[in-house]
Amino acid sequence: MTSGADSGSITGADIIAGKLHAAGCRHAFGIPGGEVLALMGALDQAGLRFVLVKHENAGGFMAEGGWHADGAPGVLLATLGPGAANAVNVVANAWQDRVPLIFLTGCVSGAEAESYTHQVFDHQQMLRPIVKASFRAELGVLDVMMEKAIAIALDGQPGPVHIDVPISVAEAQTSEPWSSTPLPGPAILAPAPGPALQQALTLFAGAKRPIAIAGVDAVNEGAGPEITAFCRKFSIPLVTSYKGKGLLEETDPLALGGAGLSPKADGILLPLINQSDCILLLGYDPIEMRINWRNPWPETAAVIDVAPVLRTHGMHKSSVALRSSVVPALDMLTAARSVEALSWPDGEPERARAALEVAFAPEASGWGPATVFHTLNQVLPPETVATADSGAHRILVSQIWRSHSPRGMLQSSALCTMGCAVPLAMGHRLIDADKAPVVAFVGDAGLEMCLGELSTLRDLQIPVIICVLVDRCLSLIELKQRASQRLTVGVGFGETDFVAVAQAYGGTGVWVEDAATLTKAAEEALARPGFTLLACRISDRAYDGRL
């Protein structure tokens, strides 16, 4: 154990910041308040760059984008009262989307709160339903508290952990010893020997039409290379959730792309899955999926569910559940099957892949959202990271965009919240050591929810590309209104001059209404040091029949 300084010369905030640095954290995002000044100063002194944002919600998504880039837990800082309350959305997103987020909030001491009520409420009570744990910092136990918080955030299915830090704790000097030694990573679990494992091995060994479905837990485990080798070895087609895109490079003939939100894609994929005689769920969490994926196969189907935690979702039945990390289970399944065993001898997966390509082809007219996504997927380099906001465009781009590696497309897949795409892109580009190009796909309503962050993007001076689909409507909601034979109410709005907005915030804006202009504008954006906003104007009801 080490104090890192002479006894009594460090503060509680210094220990908190030092433990975060030891965990690999190099950035913190948020908005200052008087109650977090000591924390901000300590984070800076410990080597965590503090990034000022315009809303705590965006700060949390930037922190997530950074985690996808470097693997360290995200850090979000908010002051008491309205600061903490503003972050509820992004904390809930981290809970549902399995994102390790350390959420630091300032607060007054318990004694002071007895007679001082301005901006004071119980942060922990508000946040406990949407965090893995909530701690209140106390002098003398800061080292052990921080080790617990970081371990809980990363263990099993990652998620947010809240730490309420009283001003008196942050500012007080302490002689408490603390360790700067990094904690070990989460344990890798192997399937336990027994009847369940033997049943799984027997099912897979004899299967003639195995199919795999992989998701967020496989991504967080880093199991992409092993899933790729496994699928190629036995010619197993792979379906992923949207979070799982790129676990197998999506140009691979075995890759059937992301699924979960598009009824059109479900109409192709679910019949194929129901032809399988062995469905392998590899770190697949159906929290991302919509109602078509509730009980998508009969209870009698042969389903092997490999998961690091107990599945309590109730979305479907599994004939065999293996509590295990993905990679050790794949090793055992591989050893149980002969390489010569045929998979799908009649070629059904190839026909399904071809049908998906036809279903999500560019518009015959030559312009529309599908053409936008196909064009940018062709123009931007393969290492480009895409982010997607919620809305009709997200469903379509998630089917069209070809991810070449895990975390190649980032989005809010479980909570499906708007306002995430731009800050996710900003956080990733800021922290990514490889400085891969980043493109954010967003609807006009979603962009207007976080326009203020364009000033953050300007100040960071990073070359993010923002592609906004301009149709003056909450198109996904309008589609649902018409589908349920309801009046179209509360979904239309006027057109914003996004080109002028981009210029006002120090970026470059371009109106786009054809593929040639889009190609030229994207190529120029790749060479530009600042951000570029591509305002792609599309027609009303451009998503009809596309999803």
Summary of the structure (lengths in Angstrom):
residues: 547
radius of gyration: 24.2
end to end distance: 56.7
largest distance: 75.6
contacts: 1993
relative contact order: 0.11
helix: 41%
strand: 18%
